[in-house]
């Protein structure tokens, strides 16, 4: 479960970098301009929130399903 989540998070990061690179140009970084900083901070925030929330929800769902299947076995 965690390995699959890490792989999905990696794909999400690569896709976000590609999208940002296409929009702003490759090789941009913090401090280039206020507009670039804003886009990079928003992208970083979106990635962090998405990865953390999906990890929490999917782990909770998996734990719930595991406990439900154990109750049905007995």
N, C-alpha and C positions, 0 to 999 in steps of 0.2 A: 504494500500500500504506500509506504513512504518513498520507495524507490520510484514508483510511478508518478507520485506527486512531485518529486524532485525533477524528474524528466520533463513533466508538463511545465513546471516553473521555469526550467531552462529554456524550453521552446518559447514560452511567453516573453522571457527576457530578450531572446534573440529576435523575435518578431517585433518587439518594441524598439529595439536598437535599429533594426532595418527601417521601420516606419519613421523613426526620428531622423535617421540618416538621410532618407529620401526627402523628408520635409525641410530639414535645415542644412543638409550637406554633411558629408562624413568628415570626421575630425573636429567637430565642434566640441566645446567643453564649457564648464562653468567659468564665468568671468569674461566671455567673449562679448556679450551684450546683455542688457536687462531682459530683452525679449527671449533670447536663447536660454537664459537662466530660468525664466518663468516656465518655459516649455519643458526643460529638463527636470525641474522640481515637480511639476505636475505629473510627468511621466513616471518619475521615481515614486511619488506618492501613490499613484494609481497601481503600480506594480506591487508595492508593499501591501496596500490594502487588499488587493485581489488575492495575492498569494496567502496572506495570513487568514483571510476570511474563508477561502476555499479549503485550506488545510484544516481549520477548525470544524467547518461544517461537514466535510467528507470524513474526518476522523470520528466525529460524533455519530454520524450516520452508520459508519462501519461498526463502531462499538455497539450501537443499538441493534443492528441486524445480527451481530454475533450473539448477543445475549438473547435475542428473540429466537434464534435458531436452536440455542442450547435448551431453552425452555420447552420447545416443541419436541425435542429428542427424548426428554425424560418423562 
